[in-house]
Amino acid sequence: MTTEATTPPVAELAAGSVLRDCLQWFAREKRWINERHLELCRIPAPTFQERPRAEWMAGQFREAGWEARIDRAGNVLASCAARESPRLAMTAHLDTVLSPRTAEEITVASDGKFRGPGVADNGAGLAGLLAVAQAIQACGAAREFPGLLLVANVGEEGEGNLSGMRYLCRAAGLAGKVRAFLVLDGPGAEHITCRALVSRRFELAVTGPGGHSWSDYGVGNPVHALSRAVALFAEHVAHWNGGGPRSSFNFGTMEGGASVNSIPTLARAKVDLRSESESRVEEMSALLTGSFERAVETENDRARAGKVTARVREIGFRPGGSLTEEAPILTCLRAVDAHLGIRAQTDCASTDANIPLSLGMQAVSIGAGGSGAGAHTASEWFHPDGRELGLKRVLLTLASLLRHGSR
């Protein structure tokens, strides 16, 4: 915690007539926020196909009085005035792991829960972005947020590999201008992600000549080799007694073959390796490669003809990084939490904040209020109860950062 002398005067900020009106706007306009939330979630935005939702978001920003454009990466950038040099960016990712096939898949249950793919991750974050944008302009508070840039970015999920945030931080002409990033990712107000979870993602592919399951039996089988590799890796990790930082792995997809009576010509899998330690991820990567090589050798030793060949391709890397306890962005956020009575825990996760944190920049990822669960599944849900508190937290953090923490 910061000392009283260095704690930003959040109560003074909140008591100002303009910001007070903004904070009250969130309560007055709950219905508007909920309607925008549902509307945006009904626009499919799988990774690499975010353009329709990006265009909708840009239109919403313009209607609210912001200057908005879509950059070369597909990110939506909105500012109060083009002449202002951005100092602080608030972002929320556009893409979802699963997408609704029809608008009717996004529903509101009798208990008030929003249900459907992406309603929490990241419908909650995008709705929060729009709510803040609308509140600032509706209450005439633009002067209170000089240098604020709002961003709806692409490529956070899956194989997007944080492409939108990479572009913002390295290639968009913003490098050296934006000093801090406040990332809205999902619901809630109980966490502050200030440590970046390291991850590497690989595609494993095995190819072979294929053939008839009876007459060509004995030919090297790509599915057999790949399955053996997965089992070898999982067995070694399960018996890994090295201790150390928390880590995980997941074989998220496996595919191959054409029919039950055909020897496959191709088998392929994608795996996600994560750890709080970059060195542990490297150890897991080496173990994965070694297990794959052993599995292919075993299959070829058993094959009477027609050997298999293998390829490992990296399809994603999310670098690590962390804030110090004295970082101004943490000081501001904790002061806001103290003012609002929020008890939040710091944690380590994989978010858009990974990129600025890895570059030594100030960044945190927080929820945008409300509650939810089931992210990345067909049973995902979000409930707007508690959203108002989360949005107040966001707005006061932005105001505090622009006065005290992003210079």
PyMOL commands that set and color helices and strands:
alter all, ss='L'
color gray80, all
select helices_A, chain A and resi 10-15+17-28+30-41+51-63+103-105+123-138+142-144+158-160+163-170+222-238+278-302+328-340+354-358+387-405
alter helices_A, ss='H'
color red, helices_A
select strands_A, chain A and resi 67-70+76-79+88-93+107-108+114-115+148-153+180-184+191-196+198-207+211-212+247-256+262-263+266-275+309-318+321-322+345-349+362-366+371-373+381-383
alter strands_A, ss='S'
color yellow, strands_A
deselect
rebuild
show_as cartoon
